[in-house]
Amino acid sequence: MLSYNELTKGVIFELDGQPYEVLEYEFLRMQQRKPVAKTRIKNLVTGKIVERNFHQNETFGEAEIEREEVKFLYQNRGEYWFCKKDNPANRFSLKEDILGTSGRFLTQNTMVVAQKFNDAIIAIQVPIKMDLKIKEAPPGFKGDTAQGGTKQAILETGATVSVPLFVNEGDIVRVNTQTGEYVERMEKGK
């Protein structure tokens, strides 16, 4: 069991039968009042972030989050299909809302980590940086680079990302899947 003062940043605990992760923690002790743990917590099932104060008489159970490596197969009509790492016949699908925005950067056969709570998958952890090929990009013209401008390019996964003008169709670029931003060009296209 966890007490109110053990709810530090990064701790995952159970509240009302749901797993929560502590995003921010501040211990407050005001004059003539009992101490309080002021927190910002995220529901790992719904993704909702709330601010809540906890008092010294409250205790919480640690949430048992299992992590399992799975392989992404394909996406079809808002459903993302995966299989177990060691058993390709054991397939399952997840809706787009569970994956969030990072799902738009998944390519076939990418290994990801599935987070489970009570035998139900609540989230998928995509690698933070992925190398993806530029499928479509408008050409950059001579003289456009005076201020280091950007243009919109479409990746092989169909996601749109803002890239520098020197990036062209066929280039391999590294993208941060959490922010959806271009990081660097890895390989120049032919």
N, C-alpha and C positions, 0 to 999 in steps of 0.2 A: 504494500500500500504506500502511496505517495501522500505526503502532507502538503499543505498549501505553499510552504516555502521551498519545496523541491520542484515546483513547476517552472524551472528555468528554461531559457531558450533552447529549442530543439527537442524537448521532452515530449513523448507521445503518451497520452493518458486516455482513460475511458470516462466519459461523462454522459449520463442518461443513455447508456447503451451504444454510444457512438464514439469512434476514435477521434481525438483532437490532437493537434500539434501546437505547441507554444511558439508563437512568432516573436513576441516581445514580453519581457518580464520586468517588473519594477516592484521593489519591496517598500511599502509606505508605512511609516510609523508617525502618526500625528499626535500632538499633545492631548492627553486625557482620553485617548481613543485606543481601541485595540488595533494591532498591526494588521495590514491588509496586503495581499499580493495582487497588484494591478497587472492584468495580462491582456494580450491580444492573441486570440486562439483561432485556429482554422479547423473546420470540420473536414476530415479527410474523405468523407463519403460525398458530401454535397459541395464542398469547396467554399462554403460560406465562411467569412471571417467576421468575428465578433469581438468586442471588448467586454471583459468581465472581471469583476473583483472577487477574490476568494478570501475567506476568513479562516482563522486558526482552528476552528472546530471541524473543518471539512477535510475529508481524505478521499483519495481516488485510486482506482486500480490502474496498473500499467496496461496499455493496449497491446495485445499480441498481434503484431503485424508480421506476416510471413512474406518473404521475398523469394520469387522464383523466376529464373531466366526463361523467357519464351521467345519464339521467332515470329516476326511479322511476315505474313504471307501476301495479302492483298487487301485493297479497299474497294467496296462496292455499295453504292447507294447509302452512304452514311454509316455503314457497318465496316469495322476493321476486323479482319480475320487473322488469328494467331494459331500456333501449334506449340505443343510442349517441346522443349529442347531435345529430349531424348526419344520422343514418340511422335513423329509427324502425323500419324493417323488420329491422334487426339487433338482435334481442332475445336476452337471456340471463337465466338465473335463478341465484339464490344461496340457499344454505340459511341458516336462522336463526342458526346458530352463527358464521357469518362476519360477519354484521351486528352481533351482540351485542344489548345491551338498547336501544341507540339506534334500532334498526329499528322499534320499536313506536310511534315518533313520526312516521314517514314518511306523508305524504299524497300523493295522486295528483299527478303531474307535478312533484314536487320534484327540483331539480337537486342531485346529490351528486357527490363525487369518489371514483372507484375507484382503489385503489392496486394496482399490478401488480408481481409479481416473477416473472421468467422466463415472461412471457406468461400467468400465472395470477393471477386477482384474489385478493388475500389480505385485503383490508379495504375497507370503505366508510366514508368520512368524511361524516357527516351534519352539517348546520349546527348550531352549538353552541346557538343559541336559535331556537325556532320558535314562530310564532303559531298556536294551534289553538283550535277552537270547543269549548265545553263541551256535550256531548250530554246528559248526565244529571247532576243534582246535587240532593241533598236540600235542602229549603228551610231557610233560616236563620230562627230565631225571635227576636222582640224580647227583649232581655235576654241573649242568648247571647254577646254580644260583650264582656262585661266583662273577660275575660282574653285576648281576641284568639285565640279558638279556631280550629280547622280542621275540615274535613270532607272526605270522599273524593268526588271527582267523576270521571266517565268522559268522556274526550275523544272527538272525532270519529273518532280512529284506533282506539278501543277500549282504550287505555291508561288506567290509573287513576292519579290524581295527587292529592296532598293540597293543598287550596286554603283560603283564608280563608273565613269564614262569609258575607261579603258577596258572594261570587261566586255567580252563578246560572246556570241553564240558558240557553244562547244567547250567553253572554258569550264574547269572544275573549280568551284568556290567553296570555302568553308563558311557555314552558317551557324549562328548561335540559335539553338532550337527553343530556348526559353524566352528570348527577346524577339526572335524572328529577324535579326539583323545580320547583314553581311559582315564577315570578319576579315577574310583575306582571300586572294586568288591562289589556289594551290597548283594549278597546271593550266598552261595556255592551250587552247583548242587548236586543232590543225586546220 
